[in-house]
């Protein structure tokens, strides 16, 4: 009887651990999907900034548009990307 009880406790523990692992994996998958979407949104904002510059608008104007498009998306006023000029 003790063996059966110990076995049932062990099986229950394994199920609990498996559930926790699956929940963590699902959480990680959700974060990865959100990260992918964020990268794509940042890429769109940078592509629009490039098109703005190509159109002949001033760098200051295009920079402000980029900052507005990136608000809440990335860290810093350069939308997660800074390069030399």
C-alpha positions as CSV (number, residue, x, y, z in Angstrom):
1,X,0.0,0.0,0.0
2,X,2.9,2.4,0.8
3,X,4.4,1.6,-2.5
4,X,1.1,2.5,-4.4
5,X,0.7,5.7,-2.4
6,X,4.4,6.7,-3.1
7,X,3.8,5.8,-6.8
8,X,0.7,8.0,-7.0
9,X,2.5,10.9,-5.3
10,X,5.4,10.5,-7.7
11,X,3.0,10.4,-10.7
12,X,1.2,13.5,-9.4
13,X,4.5,15.3,-8.9
14,X,5.6,14.4,-12.5
15,X,2.3,15.7,-13.8
16,X,2.7,19.0,-11.9
17,X,6.2,19.4,-13.2
18,X,5.1,18.6,-16.8
19,X,2.3,21.1,-16.5
20,X,4.7,23.8,-15.3
21,X,7.1,23.1,-18.1
22,X,4.4,23.3,-20.7
23,X,3.0,26.5,-19.2
24,X,6.6,28.1,-19.3
25,X,7.0,27.0,-22.9
26,X,3.7,28.5,-23.9
27,X,4.7,31.7,-22.1
28,X,8.0,31.8,-23.9
29,X,6.3,31.2,-27.3
30,X,4.0,34.1,-26.6
31,X,6.9,36.3,-25.7
32,X,8.8,35.2,-28.9
33,X,5.7,36.0,-31.1
34,X,5.4,39.5,-29.4
35,X,9.2,40.1,-30.0
36,X,8.8,39.1,-33.6
37,X,5.9,41.6,-34.0
38,X,7.9,44.3,-32.3
39,X,10.9,43.8,-34.6
40,X,8.6,44.0,-37.7
41,X,7.0,47.2,-36.4
42,X,10.4,48.7,-35.8
43,X,11.5,47.7,-39.3
44,X,8.4,49.3,-40.8
45,X,9.1,52.5,-38.9
46,X,12.8,52.6,-40.1
47,X,11.7,51.8,-43.7
48,X,9.3,54.7,-43.6
49,X,12.1,56.9,-42.2
50,X,14.3,55.9,-45.2
51,X,11.4,56.7,-47.6
52,X,10.9,60.0,-45.9
53,X,14.6,60.9,-46.4
54,X,14.5,59.7,-50.0
55,X,11.6,62.0,-50.6
56,X,13.8,65.0,-49.9
57,X,12.4,65.9,-46.5
58,X,14.7,67.3,-43.9
59,X,16.4,64.8,-41.5
60,X,14.8,66.6,-38.6
61,X,11.4,66.1,-40.0
62,X,12.0,62.4,-40.7
63,X,13.6,62.0,-37.3
64,X,10.5,63.3,-35.6
65,X,8.2,61.1,-37.7
66,X,10.4,58.1,-36.7
67,X,10.2,59.0,-33.0
68,X,6.5,59.3,-33.2
69,X,6.2,55.9,-35.0
70,X,8.5,54.2,-32.5
71,X,6.9,55.6,-29.3
72,X,6.4,52.7,-27.0
73,X,8.1,50.2,-29.4
74,X,11.7,50.5,-28.6
75,X,14.1,52.1,-26.1
76,X,15.5,55.5,-26.8
77,X,14.7,58.2,-29.2
78,X,16.3,56.4,-32.1
79,X,13.8,53.5,-32.0
80,X,16.3,51.0,-30.7
81,X,18.9,51.9,-33.4
82,X,21.6,54.6,-33.4
83,X,24.2,55.0,-36.1
84,X,26.9,57.5,-36.9
85,X,26.4,60.6,-39.1
